[in-house]
Amino acid sequence: MEQILNFGNSRTRSEKEDFIVASLAIGIAFSIAFSRIQSNLTSTEFLSIFLPTGMIAGISGFALHELAHRQASLRYGYNARFRMWPIGILFALITSVFGFIIALPGATEVYNVYDKNIYGKISAAGPLTNIVMGLALVTLASFSTGNLNFIFSVAGAINFFLAFFNLLPIPPLDGYKVLSWDFTIYAVVFAVSL
């Protein structure tokens, strides 16, 4: 685990900071959006239900997705770097107040990959991580009751939605790159995300 989270000496300190800030911000944005749907919300309910739901959804759905792209790229010997987009974070936080999120907190930039097969595999790593996390969270929900059932169910659903959205075959989304690599793999992963 230390190796996965180690941003390495060749990386600037700001990459780690970008990753942490963007992950926390998207978790807070999800928390606000979920809570806005509920009327007459108390601060206790926000802290006990919606904040944990948003943070688990944000970290499992966004942070692990981007980390998967980064680690897949490094595994194939290519440089990758996460970059936060401050305006995207601000936009996510503003839209969350209205009960929905348009999230653009940042992305993993992969450098100098010209092999479409490797680029397709790197691109598939994020949505596949969302699918695995969605399955894990929904499984946890099935063994839980009350608030935990809600938290795990919603976080799992967010992961499945993010996998589906990122697999749309529209540039620059992951789906376009995966489809360019292998139609069969794309079709299977897209069907599972549905």
N, C-alpha and C positions, 0 to 999 in steps of 0.2 A: 504493500500500500504506500509506503514511503516513496518508492521509486515512481509510482504513478503520479503522486502529488508533488514530486520534486520538479520544480520548474527549471532546475539546473543552473550551473554557473554561467552558461552561455546565454541565458535568458536575462533580460533586464528585470529588476525588482518590480517594475510597474506591471509586468504581465501578471504576476501573482496578485497584485493589488487590484488590477482590472478584473480579474476572474472573481475575486472575493466580493468586490463592490457590486458587480453586475449580478452575481448569484443572489446576494442578499436583497438587492433592489427588486429583482423579479419576484422573489418570494414575498416581499412586502406588497408589491403590486397585486399579486394573486390574492393575498390576504384581504386587501382593501376591496378588490372586485367581488370576492365571495361574500364579504360582509355587507356590501351595498345591496345585494339581492335580498337580504333579510331585513325586514323592517323592525323597528323597536328593539334594536340590538343594544345590549348592555356591554360595558367595557369588559366584564368578566367573560361573557360569551365570546367576545372578540379574542381575548387572550387564550381562552381554553379550547376554542373550536377553530376559528378562522385563521388566526396566526399560525398555529401548527399545520393546518391544511395547506395554506399558501406557501409556507417554507418548505414543506415536504414536496409539494408539487413543483415549486421553483427549482429546488436543488436536484430532485430526481429527474425532472423534465427538461430543464434547461442546462444546468451545470454539468450533469453527467453526460448529456448529449454532446456538448461542446468538448468535454474532456475526452470522450470516445473518439471524436474526429482527431483531436490532437495526438492522442496516444497511438491511434492507427497510423497516422502520418509518420510519427517518429519510429514506429515499429518497421515501416517500410524504408526507413533511412532518409526521409524527407523532413525538412525543417517545417515547423508549424508554430504559430503564435496566436494566443487569444488576444483580441483587442476589444476593449469596451467602447461603446458608442454612447457618450453622455446624453446626447439629444434623444437617442432611442430610449434610454432609461427614463428621462424626463417625460417623454411621450407615453411610455407604459404607465408611469405613476399618474399622469393626468387622466388618461383614459380609464384607469382603474376606478376612479372616483365615480364614474358613470356606470359601473357594474360590468364592464368588459375590458379586455386588454388588447391593445395592439402593441406587441412586444418586439422591440428591436434593441435589446440591451448590449449586443455585441456578437462577435462570431470568431471562429477559429480560422485564421488565414493559413493556407497550405501553400508552400512555395515550390516552384519549379517542378511540378509533377506533369509530365507530358504523356505518360502512359495511361490511356483511358481505363484500362483494367484496374490499375492500382488506384487511380482517382475515384473510380466507381466503388471500390472496396472501402476507401477512406470515407466516402460520402455515405455509404450504407451503414457505417458504424454508429452514427448518431441515432437514426431512426430505429435500428435494431436494439440499441440500448434502451430507447423509449418503450419498445414493445416488451423487452425483458422486465423492465421496471414496472410497466403497467400490469403484467401478469403477476409479478411478485406482490404488488400492492393490492390487487384485487383478491389474490389468495389470502393475504393477511386480513382483508376486510371480511372474507367469508368465515374467518375464525374469530371475528371481533363483534362486539355489540356496542350500542350507544354511540358516543362521540368518536371512538376509535374506528368503528365501522364507517361512519361518515367521512372521517379524515382519510382513511386508506382508500375508500371507494372513489372519492373525488380526485385524490392525487393520482390514482390509477387511471381514471378516465382522462385526466389532463395529459398523462403520458401517451395514451393511445391517440388522443387528438393531435398532439404534437408530432407523433410519428406519421399520422395520416397527412397532416398539413405539409410537413417537410418532404413528403414523398410525392406531392403534386409535381407533375413533369413540366415545371415552369422554371426557366433560369431566373435567379441563381440558386433555386432550392435544390436540396439533395436529390430529389426524385429525378430531375433532369439528368444529373450526372450518373445516377444508378441505371436509368433507362438507356443512356448512351453506352453503358458498359455491357449490360446483359438484360434482355427483355424478360426472360423467364424468371430470373432472380427478382427483378423489379416487380413483376406481376405477383409473385408469391408474397414478397414482403408487403406490398401495397394491400393485397387481400387480407393478410393477417392484421394489418393496422385497421382495416375496416371492421 
